[in-house]
């Protein structure tokens, strides 16, 4: 079960309440850091591409 579902269940159970805050922006930027002299790394590149696609999908929700 992911956290999102857990939060939704807690709200339905009355354990949490959702607060609508119009002026609160919870977006964050992520940075990836690696050594300047590191060689190409397909796994790293795949991870970064996947992370970026997940972030873009979240923005579209």
N, CA, C and O of each residue as an XYZ file, in Angstrom:
244
protein
N       0.860     -1.180      0.000
C       0.000      0.000      0.000
C       0.898      1.232      0.000
O       1.827      1.330      0.802
N       0.620      2.160     -0.893
C       1.448      3.367     -0.907
C       0.914      4.401      0.080
O      -0.204      4.289      0.582
N       1.720      5.382      0.336
C       1.361      6.398      1.340
C       0.102      7.157      0.974
O      -0.699      7.502      1.843
N      -0.074      7.420     -0.326
C      -1.245      8.177     -0.764
C      -2.525      7.466     -0.338
O      -3.448      8.100      0.173
N      -2.584      6.155     -0.546
C      -3.767      5.389     -0.142
C      -3.935      5.404      1.365
O      -5.059      5.491      1.861
N      -2.844      5.321      2.095
C      -2.921      5.345      3.552
C      -3.498      6.658      4.048
O      -4.305      6.675      4.978
N      -3.087      7.759      3.431
C      -3.614      9.069      3.821
C      -5.102      9.148      3.492
O      -5.892      9.629      4.305
N      -5.484      8.684      2.317
C      -6.903      8.709      1.952
C      -7.737      7.890      2.936
O      -8.831      8.305      3.320
N      -7.228      6.737      3.339
C      -7.956      5.901      4.295
C      -8.071      6.588      5.653
O      -9.108      6.505      6.311
N      -7.008      7.263      6.068
C      -7.043      7.970      7.353
C      -8.037      9.120      7.308
O      -8.709      9.395      8.302
N      -8.138      9.786      6.184
C      -9.122     10.868      6.039
C     -10.530     10.294      6.104
O     -11.393     10.833      6.797
N     -10.763      9.200      5.383
C     -12.098      8.562      5.398
C     -12.472      8.076      6.790
O     -13.642      8.101      7.173
N     -11.467      7.631      7.549
C     -11.716      7.130      8.906
C     -11.856      8.261      9.918
O     -12.167      8.010     11.082
N     -11.632      9.503      9.492
C     -11.736     10.635     10.392
C     -10.499     10.847     11.255
O     -10.522     11.647     12.190
N      -9.426     10.135     10.948
C      -8.190     10.281     11.710
C      -7.405     11.519     11.280
O      -6.645     12.079     12.069
N      -7.585     11.936     10.050
C      -6.949     13.135      9.505
C      -8.004     13.974      8.809
O      -9.059     13.473      8.420
N      -7.708     15.255      8.656
C      -8.562     16.114      7.838
C      -7.693     16.795      6.789
O      -6.517     17.074      7.024
N      -8.278     17.055      5.651
C      -7.562     17.745      4.574
C      -7.818     19.239      4.712
O      -8.963     19.669      4.847
N      -6.768     20.011      4.679
C      -6.882     21.461      4.746
C      -6.605     22.036      3.366
O      -5.551     21.780      2.784
N      -7.535     22.801      2.847
C      -7.328     23.456      1.566
C      -6.617     24.783      1.810
O      -7.160     25.691      2.441
N      -5.399     24.874      1.300
C      -4.612     26.088      1.461
C      -4.262     26.617      0.079
O      -3.439     26.034     -0.626
N      -4.879     27.699     -0.297
C      -4.728     28.231     -1.644
C      -3.330     28.780     -1.908
O      -2.844     28.707     -3.036
N      -2.685     29.322     -0.899
C      -1.396     29.987     -1.109
C      -0.191     29.112     -0.761
O       0.937     29.604     -0.731
N      -0.413     27.834     -0.501
C       0.690     26.954     -0.124
C       1.139     26.150     -1.347
O       0.376     25.350     -1.889
N       2.360     26.369     -1.764
C       2.932     25.663     -2.906
C       3.908     24.617     -2.387
O       4.958     24.967     -1.850
N       3.580     23.353     -2.539
C       4.405     22.271     -2.014
C       5.340     21.665     -3.062
O       5.967     20.634     -2.814
N       5.433     22.296     -4.219
C       6.335     21.768     -5.247
C       7.777     21.940     -4.798
O       8.129     22.922     -4.144
N       8.593     20.979     -5.156
C      10.011     21.015     -4.825
C      10.815     20.655     -6.059
O      10.332     19.943     -6.940
N      12.021     21.141     -6.119
C      12.901     20.755     -7.222
C      13.923     19.752     -6.702
O      14.327     19.799     -5.540
N      14.327     18.860     -7.569
C      15.317     17.849     -7.212
C      16.559     18.069     -8.045
O      16.490     18.457     -9.211
N      17.674     17.820     -7.436
C      18.951     17.931     -8.131
C      19.672     16.604     -8.044
O      19.609     15.909     -7.030
N      20.345     16.270     -9.101
C      21.140     15.053     -9.134
C      22.602     15.469     -9.223
O      22.971     16.309    -10.044
N      23.415     14.882     -8.382
C      24.818     15.260     -8.318
C      25.668     14.013     -8.525
O      25.416     12.967     -7.928
N      26.671     14.141     -9.375
C      27.647     13.082     -9.544
C      28.986     13.699     -9.880
O      29.071     14.873    -10.238
N      30.018     12.908     -9.764
C      31.376     13.400     -9.982
C      31.548     13.891    -11.413
O      31.051     13.277    -12.357
N      32.246     14.985    -11.560
C      32.471     15.583    -12.870
C      33.206     14.624    -13.808
O      32.926     14.583    -15.006
N      34.121     13.874    -13.270
C      34.913     12.975    -14.100
C      34.318     11.569    -14.229
O      34.986     10.660    -14.723
N      33.072     11.384    -13.789
C      32.467     10.056    -13.892
C      32.122      9.754    -15.347
O      31.764     10.642    -16.121
N      32.239      8.490    -15.688
C      31.935      8.084    -17.057
C      30.424      7.969    -17.228
O      29.661      8.091    -16.270
N      30.017      7.733    -18.460
C      28.592      7.569    -18.701
C      28.087      6.373    -17.905
O      28.776      5.364    -17.757
N      26.873      6.512    -17.400
C      26.299      5.464    -16.578
C      24.851      5.258    -17.014
O      23.979      6.038    -16.628
N      24.577      4.222    -17.812
C      23.212      4.002    -18.313
C      22.179      3.825    -17.205
O      21.042      4.274    -17.344
N      22.562      3.175    -16.110
C      21.620      2.987    -15.010
C      21.263      4.323    -14.372
O      20.095      4.586    -14.087
N      22.264      5.163    -14.150
C      22.019      6.497    -13.592
C      21.127      7.304    -14.521
O      20.173      7.943    -14.078
N      21.440      7.272    -15.817
C      20.653      8.031    -16.787
C      19.207      7.544    -16.834
O      18.280      8.345    -16.945
N      19.019      6.227    -16.747
C      17.670      5.661    -16.729
C      16.915      6.105    -15.474
O      15.737      6.456    -15.542
N      17.600      6.087    -14.334
C      16.983      6.522    -13.086
C      16.537      7.975    -13.161
O      15.420      8.308    -12.764
N      17.402      8.832    -13.667
C      17.071     10.258    -13.765
C      15.903     10.468    -14.714
O      15.005     11.258    -14.425
N      15.906      9.777    -15.831
C      14.800      9.899    -16.790
C      13.486      9.442    -16.155
O      12.450     10.085    -16.321
N      13.541      8.328    -15.428
C      12.334      7.820    -14.766
C      11.848      8.790    -13.684
O      10.649      9.047    -13.574
N      12.767      9.323    -12.895
C      12.392     10.279    -11.847
C      11.749     11.517    -12.455
O      10.756     12.026    -11.934
N      12.310     11.999    -13.550
C      11.728     13.165    -14.218
C      10.333     12.866    -14.752
O       9.439     13.706    -14.654
N      10.139     11.680    -15.315
C       8.814     11.340    -15.849
C       7.792     11.215    -14.723
O       6.639     11.612    -14.889
N       8.203     10.670    -13.580
C       7.284     10.590    -12.433
C       6.913     11.980    -11.933
O       5.755     12.238    -11.602
N       7.891     12.869    -11.878
C       7.620     14.235    -11.418
C       6.667     14.945    -12.365
O       5.753     15.639    -11.919
N       6.866     14.781    -13.658
C       5.972     15.414    -14.632
C       4.562     14.843    -14.539
O       3.583     15.578    -14.666
N       4.457     13.540    -14.319
C       3.132     12.914    -14.174
C       2.415     13.466    -12.959
O       1.205     13.689    -13.006
N       3.142     13.691    -11.866
C       2.536     14.260    -10.658
C       2.019     15.666    -10.898
O       0.964     16.039    -10.385
N       2.758     16.450    -11.679
C       2.324     17.818    -11.962
C       1.039     17.834    -12.762
O       0.246     18.768    -12.652
N       0.831     16.812    -13.561
C      -0.373     16.756    -14.411
C      -1.607     16.292    -13.658
O      -2.723     16.430    -14.157
N      -1.420     15.737    -12.450
C      -2.577     15.232    -11.655
C      -3.434     16.369    -11.164
O      -4.437     16.140    -10.488
